Amino acid sequence: MDTTTRLDEEKVRRFASIFEGRKDARGLAQGGCARGEVTLDHYRRHLQGEESLGVYPLMPDSTCRFGAVDIDRKDPTLAKAVYDALAALKLPSGVYMEQSRGKGYHVWLFADEAITAREMRRILRHAVLAAGLPETTEIFPKQDDAGTVEFGNYINLPYFGETDGPRMVLTSGSMQPMPLTRFLTLCQPSEAGPLRAIASQVQVERPTSVPLTENWVVELLAGVHAGGRNDAAARLAGYLKSRAHPEDVTQAILDEWADRCDPAFDKAELKSVVSGIYRRYPDPGIEPIDGDRGFAAVPLQAFLAEAPDRIDWLVEPLIPRGGMVALVGKPASGKTWLALDLAIAIASGRPWLRKYQVIAGPVLLIDEESPAAILKARLELLIRGAGLEGAALPIEVASKEGLNLSNGRCVDDLKEVIARIRPALVVIDAFAEVHRESENSADEVAKIFNRLRAAGRSCDPAFVVLHHNRKDGGTFRGSSHIEATLDTMLAVSIGGEDTSTVEHAKARCSAKVQPFGVRRIISEERGTAQLLLVAPSALDQEPAGRSGRKVDLAKGLVLDVLGFVTDWMPKGTLREKLADDDIDNASLDAALRQLEDGGKIERKADPDDRRNRLVRLAPFRHAANGVAESPVGA
């Protein structure tokens, strides 16, 4: 259609009244939230094909005017099953199906006035269960209570550009697309009163019974005596899990069993047993997760009209939005520092490394490698170094939570977390820690990345995965399929003390940038850290204050001063004692770091003020009389 032609005003108003959501925020086609008033012009631009509109159905008072079931598989029988389940409730009207853009189907339920999100979700959840769909099927609104989220989750509306293909409402009989004008004429939202009555009557609990085919299961479920309860609980949980019962169903069944034991089995202990079984062993039904997008094609004319004209960058020209990126290097090459600095740049909207422009957005940081204390310390140093101390950055952290992409339950959990946060960036440190597949198998590596993409399908974030080099010095460890699936690979190597060299080793979406250097400037005095770009040629030059005569002099003087004390000394006091010796702060910091690396001193944070540091000689350097050994040769 001619996008310069303005649609009939009444048609736009009618469409906006049917899909009425929050008026203070909208969802964007590329992912993310745009704050500000939602007007009729946004609905008009959507229908004219100028800017796709995502609507947040959850209102600030926890009500909604519409809900939807999002079926992420291209199988019309699933949408029809949900539609029929709603029809069986004898809803007066308001139920419609839509073929979404290449991914599956939406089943919509409209109300003529606001009902609570809890009531809407109860009705839709009942339909999902009655249709036999998985528990993980998405229902909008995704929350019952608006107090638990800022806006909730948005859903993209149909009829973008009025369209001649997907994103159109279907007739319930022939499943053929319905033109916009006909939909607006026929659409009749259901009366709120009957909806509330139905919501109060429907059953939304999953069955807690299980068909028993094994004699030993029947015997154990009758109850056991003390001494055999833990073993029986583990065997029963394993049996139910092997038959694809979700964890909460198994828990409900065994909670009843616990009361039949003699004496009754403690419920908290039982929950620990069940949780252990479900976390320890991979789910057998993970494969559908990998292929749940389905397959579709569009005519060339539609593709040329709808496909973007340029790459949409999260960090230009290194990380495309929705891209798959790897930071690859040896341990201690600086990968984690770079990834954390990147996360803070995206969350704050500031250029990464003070050069590369970013698009601001939430960040999910998953760290399965670093101890939480180290991760916390690095984040605090970098945040203060960026001048953001006290800022509420939109970063959520999962530290040592046991993410396992070989486990279906973990993939579902990750999917739910991403759907809730809607991050622009997901950082995973490190690749080897988040799966149980063989990295040398192309097929198994493909599964891992497919599961990552499936988990991020709700908002299509960019994934930055940290990975290690091969021991023989190769670029990366594992199958060549790792590199094949990446949009960007940044090879990180040690460039010198506190410096890294970064090579743009793979660039699917742009020309490669020239290798660049990154120096970590850590100030213990101010409690800050900064990553600064330096020319590669400067990496071989020692930075001022990091080596040479002053650092060597400082090392000797530090050992002299500390040699006459047996307790911890504040770093500020140490600095005062060296004031007459013309030792600058950079040289002192370098001296302390080198002495600590050599095991000659110890340092720790002041328990009364974490920004201050305390210093003392390492215990083995003290003689029996409390005086340090000679620092000669230190």
C-alpha positions as CSV (number, residue, x, y, z in Angstrom):
1,M,0.0,0.0,0.0
2,D,1.0,3.7,-0.4
3,T,2.4,4.5,3.0
4,T,1.9,8.2,2.4
5,T,-1.8,7.7,2.4
6,R,-3.2,8.3,5.9
7,L,-5.7,5.7,7.1
8,D,-9.2,6.6,7.8
9,E,-9.3,8.1,11.3
10,E,-12.2,5.9,12.5
11,K,-10.4,2.8,11.4
12,V,-7.3,3.7,13.4
13,R,-9.4,4.6,16.5
14,R,-11.2,1.3,16.3
15,F,-8.0,-0.7,16.0
16,A,-6.5,1.2,19.0
17,S,-9.6,0.6,21.1
18,I,-9.4,-3.2,20.5
19,F,-5.6,-3.4,21.3
20,E,-5.6,-0.9,24.2
21,G,-2.6,-1.2,26.5
22,R,-0.4,1.0,28.5
23,K,-0.2,4.6,27.4
24,D,3.3,5.4,28.8
25,A,5.5,2.9,27.0
26,R,5.6,0.8,23.8
27,G,7.7,-2.1,22.5
28,L,10.0,-1.7,19.5
29,A,10.3,-4.1,16.6
30,Q,14.1,-4.6,17.2
31,G,13.5,-5.2,20.8
32,G,13.6,-2.9,23.8
33,C,11.2,-0.4,25.3
34,A,10.5,3.2,24.2
35,R,9.2,5.3,27.1
36,G,6.7,8.1,26.4
37,E,3.1,8.6,25.5
38,V,1.5,6.1,23.2
39,T,-0.7,8.0,20.8
40,L,-3.1,7.2,17.9
41,D,-0.2,8.1,15.6
42,H,1.7,5.1,16.8
43,Y,-1.2,2.8,15.8
44,R,-1.5,4.7,12.5
45,R,2.2,4.3,11.7
46,H,1.9,0.5,12.6
47,L,-1.0,0.0,10.2
48,Q,0.8,2.0,7.5
49,G,3.8,-0.2,7.8
50,E,6.1,2.5,9.0
51,E,6.9,1.4,12.6
52,S,5.8,-1.9,14.2
53,L,4.0,-1.3,17.5
54,G,4.3,-3.5,20.5
55,V,1.7,-3.0,23.2
56,Y,2.1,-3.7,27.0
57,P,-1.3,-5.2,28.0
58,L,-0.6,-5.1,31.7
59,M,-2.0,-1.8,33.1
60,P,-0.6,0.0,36.2
61,D,-3.6,-1.2,38.3
62,S,-3.0,-4.9,37.3
63,T,-5.9,-5.0,34.8
64,C,-5.9,-5.6,31.1
65,R,-8.3,-5.2,28.1
66,F,-6.9,-8.2,26.2
67,G,-4.7,-11.2,26.6
68,A,-3.0,-13.7,24.2
69,V,-1.4,-17.1,24.0
70,D,1.8,-17.0,22.0
71,I,2.4,-20.4,20.2
72,D,6.0,-20.3,19.0
73,R,5.6,-23.2,16.6
74,K,4.3,-23.1,13.0
75,D,1.5,-25.6,13.6
76,P,-2.1,-24.3,13.0
77,T,-3.6,-27.2,14.8
78,L,-2.1,-26.0,18.1
79,A,-3.7,-22.6,17.7
80,K,-7.0,-24.2,16.8
81,A,-6.8,-26.4,19.9
82,V,-6.4,-23.4,22.1
83,Y,-9.2,-21.6,20.2
84,D,-11.5,-24.6,20.7
85,A,-10.6,-24.9,24.4
86,L,-11.7,-21.3,24.8
87,A,-14.8,-21.9,22.8
88,A,-15.7,-24.8,25.0
89,L,-15.9,-22.3,27.9
90,K,-18.9,-20.8,26.1
91,L,-17.3,-17.4,25.9
92,P,-19.8,-15.0,24.4
93,S,-17.2,-13.6,21.9
94,G,-13.8,-12.1,21.7
95,V,-11.6,-15.0,20.7
96,Y,-9.5,-14.7,17.5
97,M,-6.4,-16.4,16.0
98,E,-3.5,-14.7,14.2
99,Q,-0.6,-16.1,12.2
100,S,2.4,-14.3,13.5
101,R,5.4,-13.3,11.4
102,G,7.0,-16.6,10.4
103,K,7.2,-18.0,14.0
104,G,3.8,-19.4,14.9
105,Y,0.4,-18.2,16.0
106,H,-1.3,-15.9,18.6
107,V,-4.7,-16.6,20.1
108,W,-6.3,-13.4,21.3
109,L,-9.0,-12.8,23.9
110,F,-10.5,-9.3,24.1
111,A,-12.7,-7.9,26.8
112,D,-15.1,-4.9,26.5
113,E,-13.8,-3.4,29.7
114,A,-10.8,-4.0,32.0
115,I,-10.6,-7.3,34.0
116,T,-7.8,-8.3,36.3
117,A,-4.7,-9.7,34.7
118,R,-5.1,-12.7,37.1
119,E,-8.5,-13.4,35.7
120,M,-7.3,-13.1,32.1
121,R,-4.3,-15.4,32.8
122,R,-6.5,-18.0,34.5
123,I,-8.7,-18.3,31.5
124,L,-5.8,-18.5,29.0
125,R,-3.8,-20.9,31.2
126,H,-6.8,-23.2,31.4
127,A,-7.0,-23.2,27.6
128,V,-3.3,-24.0,27.2
129,L,-3.6,-27.0,29.6
130,A,-6.8,-28.2,28.0
131,A,-5.2,-28.0,24.6
132,G,-2.2,-30.1,25.8
133,L,0.4,-27.4,25.1
134,P,3.6,-27.2,27.2
135,E,3.6,-25.4,30.5
136,T,6.2,-23.0,29.1
137,T,3.8,-21.7,26.5
138,E,3.8,-17.9,26.8
139,I,0.7,-16.1,28.0
140,F,0.2,-12.3,27.9
141,P,0.1,-10.5,30.2
142,K,3.0,-12.5,31.7
143,Q,2.4,-11.2,35.2
144,D,-0.7,-11.1,37.5
145,D,0.6,-8.1,39.5
146,A,1.9,-4.9,37.9
147,G,3.7,-4.1,41.2
148,T,6.3,-6.8,40.4
149,V,7.5,-5.2,37.1
150,E,7.9,-1.8,35.6
151,F,5.9,-2.4,32.4
152,G,5.6,-6.1,32.0
153,N,6.1,-7.6,28.6
154,Y,4.9,-6.3,25.3
155,I,3.4,-8.2,22.4
156,N,3.6,-7.1,18.7
157,L,0.3,-6.3,17.1
158,P,-1.1,-7.8,13.9
159,Y,-1.8,-6.0,10.6
160,F,1.6,-4.3,10.3
161,G,1.2,-2.5,7.0
162,E,-2.2,-4.1,6.8
163,T,-0.2,-6.9,5.2
164,D,-1.2,-9.6,2.7
165,G,0.3,-12.5,4.5
166,P,1.4,-13.3,8.1
167,R,0.3,-11.0,11.0
168,M,-3.3,-11.2,10.0
169,V,-6.3,-12.5,12.0
170,L,-7.6,-15.8,10.6
171,T,-11.1,-17.1,10.2
172,S,-11.9,-19.9,12.6
173,G,-13.2,-22.2,10.0
174,S,-11.0,-22.0,6.9
175,M,-8.0,-20.5,8.8
176,Q,-7.7,-18.0,5.9
177,P,-6.4,-14.4,6.5
178,M,-9.0,-11.8,7.3
179,P,-8.6,-8.3,5.8
180,L,-8.2,-5.5,8.4
181,T,-11.5,-3.9,7.5
182,R,-13.4,-7.1,8.0
183,F,-11.7,-7.8,11.3
184,L,-12.5,-4.4,12.6
185,T,-16.1,-4.9,11.5
186,L,-16.6,-8.4,13.0
187,C,-14.4,-8.1,16.2
188,Q,-16.6,-8.1,19.2
189,P,-14.9,-8.1,22.6
190,S,-16.3,-10.4,25.2
191,E,-18.4,-8.9,28.0
192,A,-16.3,-8.5,31.2
193,G,-18.9,-10.0,33.5
194,P,-19.0,-13.4,32.0
195,L,-15.2,-13.5,31.7
196,R,-14.9,-12.8,35.4
197,A,-17.4,-15.6,36.2
198,I,-15.6,-18.1,34.0
199,A,-12.2,-17.1,35.5
200,S,-13.6,-18.0,39.0
201,Q,-14.7,-21.4,37.8
202,V,-12.0,-22.8,35.6
203,Q,-9.3,-25.2,36.8
204,V,-5.7,-24.3,36.2
205,E,-3.9,-26.8,38.3
206,R,-1.9,-29.5,36.5
207,P,-2.9,-33.1,37.5
208,T,-1.0,-34.5,40.4
209,S,-1.8,-38.1,39.8
210,V,0.3,-40.5,37.7
211,P,-0.6,-43.8,36.0
212,L,1.4,-46.5,37.8
213,T,2.8,-49.4,35.8
214,E,5.6,-50.6,38.1
215,N,4.9,-52.7,41.2
216,W,7.8,-51.2,43.1
217,V,6.4,-47.7,42.5
218,V,3.1,-48.8,43.9
219,E,4.7,-50.2,47.0
220,L,6.9,-47.2,47.6
221,L,4.0,-44.7,47.2
222,A,2.2,-46.6,50.0
223,G,4.7,-45.1,52.3
224,V,8.0,-46.2,53.9
225,H,9.5,-46.3,57.4
226,A,12.3,-44.2,58.7
227,G,15.7,-45.1,57.3
228,G,14.5,-45.6,53.8
229,R,12.7,-42.4,53.1
230,N,15.5,-40.5,51.3
231,D,16.4,-43.3,49.0
232,A,12.7,-43.9,48.2
233,A,12.2,-40.2,47.6
234,A,15.1,-40.1,45.1
235,R,13.9,-43.3,43.3
236,L,10.3,-41.9,43.0
237,A,11.5,-38.5,41.8
238,G,13.7,-40.1,39.2
239,Y,10.9,-42.3,38.0
240,L,8.4,-39.4,37.7
241,K,11.1,-37.3,36.0
242,S,11.9,-40.0,33.5
243,R,8.2,-39.9,32.4
244,A,8.5,-36.2,31.7
245,H,6.6,-34.9,34.7
246,P,7.6,-31.3,35.6
247,E,9.3,-30.8,38.9
248,D,6.4,-29.1,40.6
249,V,4.1,-31.9,39.6
250,T,6.5,-34.4,41.1
251,Q,6.8,-32.3,44.2
252,A,3.1,-32.2,44.6
253,I,2.8,-36.0,44.3
254,L,5.6,-36.7,46.7
255,D,4.3,-34.1,49.2
256,E,1.2,-36.3,49.6
257,W,3.4,-39.4,49.8
258,A,5.5,-37.8,52.6
259,D,2.5,-37.7,54.9
260,R,2.0,-41.5,54.4
261,C,5.5,-42.2,55.6
262,D,6.1,-43.4,59.2
263,P,7.1,-40.9,60.6
264,A,6.1,-38.2,58.1
265,F,8.9,-37.1,55.8
266,D,10.0,-33.5,56.3
267,K,8.8,-31.4,53.4
268,A,11.8,-29.2,53.2
269,E,14.1,-32.2,53.1
270,L,11.9,-33.8,50.5
271,K,12.1,-30.6,48.3
272,S,15.8,-30.7,48.5
273,V,15.9,-34.3,47.3
274,V,13.5,-33.6,44.4
275,S,15.4,-30.5,43.3
276,G,18.6,-32.4,43.4
277,I,17.3,-35.1,41.0
278,Y,16.0,-32.5,38.6
279,R,19.2,-30.5,38.5
280,R,21.5,-33.4,38.4
281,Y,20.2,-35.2,35.3
282,P,19.4,-33.6,31.9
283,D,15.8,-33.5,30.8
284,P,15.1,-36.0,28.0
285,G,12.7,-33.7,26.1
286,I,15.1,-30.9,25.2
287,E,15.1,-31.4,21.4
288,P,11.8,-29.6,20.8
289,I,13.4,-26.4,22.3
290,D,16.0,-26.4,19.6
291,G,13.6,-26.3,16.7
292,D,10.6,-24.5,18.0
293,R,10.8,-21.6,15.6
294,G,9.4,-23.5,12.6
295,F,10.1,-22.6,9.0
296,A,8.5,-20.1,6.7
297,A,9.3,-18.2,3.5
298,V,8.0,-14.9,2.0
299,P,7.8,-13.7,-1.6
300,L,10.8,-11.8,-2.8
301,Q,8.8,-8.6,-3.2
302,A,7.8,-8.8,0.5
303,F,11.3,-9.6,1.6
304,L,12.8,-6.6,-0.3
305,A,10.1,-4.3,1.1
306,E,10.4,-5.4,4.8
307,A,14.1,-6.3,5.2
308,P,16.2,-3.6,6.8
309,D,18.5,-1.5,4.7
310,R,21.5,-1.6,7.1
311,I,22.9,-3.6,10.0
312,D,21.3,-2.7,13.3
313,W,24.3,-2.3,15.7
314,L,24.5,-2.7,19.4
315,V,28.1,-1.7,19.4
316,E,29.2,-0.3,16.0
317,P,31.0,-1.9,14.1
318,L,31.7,-4.8,16.5
319,I,28.5,-6.3,17.9
320,P,25.2,-6.4,15.8
321,R,21.9,-6.4,17.7
322,G,20.9,-10.0,18.2
323,G,24.4,-11.1,17.2
324,M,26.5,-14.0,18.5
325,V,29.9,-12.9,19.7
326,A,32.9,-14.6,21.3
327,L,35.8,-13.1,23.3
328,V,38.5,-15.7,22.9
329,G,41.8,-15.8,24.7
330,K,44.1,-17.4,27.2
331,P,43.4,-17.1,30.9
332,A,44.4,-13.8,32.4
333,S,44.4,-12.1,28.9
334,G,41.8,-9.6,30.1
335,K,38.6,-11.1,28.5
336,T,36.5,-10.7,31.7
337,W,37.6,-7.1,32.2
338,L,36.6,-6.3,28.6
339,A,33.2,-8.1,29.0
340,L,32.3,-6.3,32.3
341,D,33.3,-2.9,30.8
342,L,31.1,-3.7,27.8
343,A,28.2,-4.6,30.1
344,I,28.5,-1.3,31.9
345,A,28.8,0.7,28.7
346,I,25.6,-0.9,27.3
347,A,23.7,-0.4,30.6
348,S,24.7,3.2,30.9
349,G,24.6,4.1,27.2
350,R,28.2,5.4,27.2
351,P,30.6,4.6,24.3
352,W,32.6,1.4,25.0
353,L,36.3,2.1,25.5
354,R,35.4,5.8,25.0
355,K,35.2,5.2,21.2
356,Y,32.6,2.7,20.0
357,Q,29.0,4.0,20.1
358,V,26.4,1.8,21.8
359,I,22.7,1.4,22.0
360,A,21.7,1.5,25.7
361,G,19.7,-1.3,27.2
362,P,19.4,-3.8,30.0
363,V,22.2,-6.4,30.5
364,L,22.1,-10.0,31.9
365,L,25.5,-11.0,33.2
366,I,26.0,-14.8,33.7
367,D,29.3,-15.7,35.4
368,E,30.0,-19.4,36.1
369,E,33.8,-18.9,36.4
370,S,34.8,-16.1,38.8
371,P,34.1,-16.2,42.5
372,A,31.4,-13.8,43.4
373,A,33.7,-11.6,45.5
374,I,36.1,-11.1,42.6
375,L,33.2,-10.3,40.2
376,K,31.8,-7.8,42.7
377,A,35.2,-6.1,43.2
378,R,35.7,-5.7,39.4
379,L,32.3,-4.4,38.8
380,E,32.6,-1.9,41.6
381,L,36.0,-0.7,40.4
382,L,34.7,-0.2,36.8
383,I,31.5,1.4,37.8
384,R,33.3,4.0,40.0
385,G,35.9,4.4,37.2
386,A,33.1,5.3,34.8
387,G,31.8,7.9,37.3
388,L,28.6,6.0,37.9
389,E,29.0,5.3,41.6
390,G,25.5,5.0,43.1
391,A,23.8,4.8,39.7
392,A,21.1,2.1,39.4
393,L,22.4,0.4,36.2
394,P,19.9,-2.0,34.5
395,I,22.2,-5.0,35.0
396,E,21.1,-8.3,36.5
397,V,23.7,-10.8,37.6
398,A,23.6,-14.6,37.9
399,S,26.8,-15.7,39.7
400,K,27.6,-19.4,40.0
401,E,23.9,-20.3,39.4
402,G,24.8,-23.5,37.6
403,L,23.5,-22.6,34.1
404,N,23.6,-25.8,32.0
405,L,22.5,-25.5,28.4
406,S,22.5,-29.3,28.2
407,N,19.6,-29.3,30.6
408,G,16.1,-28.5,29.4
409,R,15.0,-27.1,32.7
410,C,17.9,-24.7,32.7
411,V,17.2,-23.6,29.2
412,D,13.6,-22.9,30.2
413,D,14.7,-21.0,33.2
414,L,17.1,-18.9,31.1
415,K,14.3,-18.2,28.6
416,E,12.0,-16.9,31.4
417,V,14.8,-14.7,32.9
418,I,15.5,-13.2,29.5
419,A,11.8,-12.7,28.8
420,R,11.5,-10.8,32.1
421,I,14.6,-8.7,31.8
422,R,14.4,-8.2,28.0
423,P,18.2,-7.5,27.8
424,A,20.0,-6.0,24.9
425,L,23.1,-7.9,25.9
426,V,23.7,-11.3,27.6
427,V,27.3,-12.0,28.7
428,I,28.3,-15.6,29.5
429,D,31.6,-16.3,31.2
430,A,32.7,-18.9,30.3
431,F,31.5,-21.1,27.4
432,A,33.0,-24.3,28.8
433,E,31.1,-23.9,32.1
434,V,27.6,-23.7,30.7
435,H,27.1,-27.0,28.9
436,R,28.0,-30.7,29.0
437,E,28.4,-31.4,25.3
438,S,31.6,-32.1,23.4
439,E,33.1,-28.9,22.1
440,N,34.9,-30.9,19.4
441,S,31.6,-32.1,17.9
442,A,30.0,-29.8,15.3
443,D,26.5,-31.3,16.0
444,E,26.8,-30.8,19.7
445,V,28.2,-27.3,19.5
446,A,25.3,-26.4,17.1
447,K,22.8,-27.6,19.8
448,I,24.3,-25.3,22.4
449,F,24.1,-22.2,20.2
450,N,20.6,-23.2,19.0
451,R,19.4,-23.4,22.6
452,L,20.9,-20.0,23.4
453,R,19.0,-18.5,20.4
454,A,15.8,-20.2,21.5
455,A,16.2,-18.9,25.1
456,G,16.6,-15.3,23.7
457,R,13.8,-15.5,21.2
458,S,11.5,-13.2,23.2
459,C,13.7,-10.1,22.6
460,D,16.6,-11.3,20.5
461,P,19.5,-10.0,22.6
462,A,23.2,-10.1,21.5
463,F,25.1,-12.9,23.2
464,V,28.8,-12.3,24.2
465,V,30.4,-15.6,25.2
466,L,33.9,-15.9,26.7
467,H,35.9,-18.8,25.4
468,H,39.4,-20.1,25.8
469,N,42.2,-20.7,23.3
470,R,43.5,-24.2,22.6
471,K,46.6,-25.3,24.5
472,D,48.6,-25.6,21.3
473,G,48.1,-21.9,20.7
474,G,45.3,-22.1,18.3
475,T,42.7,-19.4,18.0
476,F,39.9,-21.1,19.9
477,R,39.2,-24.4,21.5
478,G,36.7,-26.9,19.9
479,S,34.9,-27.4,16.6
480,S,35.3,-25.0,13.8
481,H,31.5,-24.7,14.0
482,I,32.0,-22.3,16.9
483,E,33.6,-19.8,14.6
484,A,31.1,-20.5,11.8
485,T,28.1,-19.6,14.0
486,L,29.6,-16.3,15.2
487,D,28.9,-12.9,13.8
488,T,32.0,-11.5,15.6
489,M,35.0,-13.0,17.2
490,L,37.4,-10.8,19.2
491,A,40.7,-12.6,19.9
492,V,42.2,-11.2,23.1
493,S,45.9,-11.7,24.0
494,I,48.2,-10.4,26.7
495,G,50.0,-7.3,25.4
496,G,52.1,-6.5,28.5
497,E,51.5,-5.7,32.2
498,D,47.8,-4.8,32.6
499,T,47.3,-4.6,28.8
500,S,45.5,-6.6,26.2
501,T,45.6,-6.8,22.5
502,V,42.3,-7.2,20.7
503,E,42.1,-8.6,17.2
504,H,38.9,-8.5,15.2
505,A,39.3,-12.1,14.1
506,K,35.9,-12.5,12.5
507,A,33.5,-9.9,11.2
508,R,30.4,-11.2,9.4
509,C,28.6,-7.8,9.4
510,S,31.3,-5.2,8.7
511,A,34.9,-4.7,7.6
512,K,37.4,-5.8,10.3
513,V,38.7,-3.0,12.5
514,Q,42.5,-2.8,13.0
515,P,43.9,-4.5,16.1
516,F,43.8,-2.3,19.1
517,G,45.3,-2.3,22.6
518,V,43.4,-1.9,25.9
519,R,45.2,-0.9,29.1
520,R,43.7,-1.4,32.6
521,I,44.3,1.6,34.8
522,I,43.5,0.5,38.4
523,S,43.8,3.1,41.2
524,E,43.7,1.5,44.6
525,E,43.8,4.9,46.1
526,R,40.5,6.0,44.5
527,G,39.1,2.5,44.2
528,T,38.5,2.7,40.5
529,A,39.4,0.9,37.3
530,Q,39.3,2.1,33.7
531,L,39.9,0.5,30.4
532,L,41.6,2.8,27.9
533,L,42.4,2.3,24.2
534,V,46.1,2.5,23.3
535,A,47.8,2.1,20.0
536,P,49.1,-1.5,19.5
537,S,52.6,0.0,19.1
538,A,52.5,1.3,22.6
539,L,51.8,-2.1,24.1
540,D,55.5,-3.0,24.2
541,Q,56.3,0.1,26.1
542,E,56.1,0.0,29.9
543,P,53.7,2.6,31.3
544,A,55.1,5.3,33.5
545,G,55.3,4.2,37.1
546,R,55.1,0.5,36.4
547,S,58.8,-0.5,36.3
548,G,62.2,1.1,36.5
549,R,64.2,2.7,39.3
550,K,61.3,4.3,41.2
551,V,59.4,1.1,41.4
552,D,62.5,-0.8,42.5
553,L,63.2,1.9,45.1
554,A,59.6,1.8,46.3
555,K,59.7,-2.0,46.8
556,G,62.8,-1.8,49.0
557,L,61.4,1.1,51.1
558,V,58.1,-0.7,51.6
559,L,59.8,-3.8,52.9
560,D,62.0,-1.6,55.2
561,V,58.9,0.2,56.6
562,L,56.8,-2.9,57.1
563,G,59.7,-4.8,58.6
564,F,59.3,-2.9,61.9
565,V,55.6,-3.6,62.4
566,T,53.8,-6.8,63.0
567,D,50.2,-5.6,62.5
568,W,48.4,-4.4,59.4
569,M,49.3,-0.9,58.3
570,P,46.9,1.4,56.4
571,K,48.2,2.2,52.9
572,G,47.7,5.9,53.6
573,T,50.1,5.6,56.6
574,L,52.6,3.8,54.4
575,R,52.4,6.5,51.8
576,E,53.1,9.2,54.5
577,K,56.2,7.4,55.6
578,L,57.5,7.4,52.0
579,A,56.6,11.0,51.4
580,D,60.2,12.3,51.8
581,D,61.5,9.7,49.3
582,D,59.7,11.2,46.2
583,I,57.7,8.0,45.6
584,D,54.6,8.8,43.4
585,N,51.3,6.9,43.8
586,A,51.7,5.0,40.5
587,S,55.1,3.7,41.5
588,L,53.9,2.7,45.0
589,D,50.9,0.9,43.5
590,A,53.1,-1.0,41.1
591,A,55.6,-1.9,43.9
592,L,52.8,-3.2,46.2
593,R,51.3,-5.3,43.4
594,Q,54.7,-6.8,42.5
595,L,55.5,-7.5,46.1
596,E,52.2,-9.2,46.6
597,D,52.6,-11.3,43.4
598,G,56.0,-12.4,44.7
599,G,54.5,-13.5,48.1
600,K,56.4,-10.9,50.1
601,I,53.5,-8.8,51.4
602,E,49.8,-9.3,52.0
603,R,47.0,-6.8,51.3
604,K,43.3,-6.7,52.3
605,A,40.4,-4.3,52.4
606,D,40.0,-2.3,55.6
607,P,36.9,-3.8,57.3
608,D,35.9,-0.4,58.5
609,D,36.2,1.2,55.1
610,R,36.4,-1.0,52.1
611,R,37.9,1.7,50.0
612,N,41.0,1.7,52.1
613,R,43.7,-1.0,51.9
614,L,45.7,-2.6,54.7
615,V,49.3,-3.9,54.1
616,R,51.7,-6.1,56.0
617,L,54.6,-8.4,55.4
618,A,53.7,-11.9,54.5
619,P,53.8,-14.0,57.7
620,F,56.7,-16.2,56.6
621,R,59.0,-13.2,56.4
622,H,58.8,-12.4,60.1
623,A,61.6,-13.6,62.4
624,A,60.9,-15.0,65.8
625,N,61.4,-11.6,67.4
626,G,58.8,-10.0,65.2
627,V,61.3,-8.2,63.0
628,A,61.3,-8.9,59.3
629,E,64.1,-10.7,57.6
630,S,66.4,-8.6,55.5
631,P,64.8,-7.3,52.2
632,V,68.1,-7.7,50.4
633,G,67.4,-8.9,46.8
634,A,63.6,-8.3,47.1
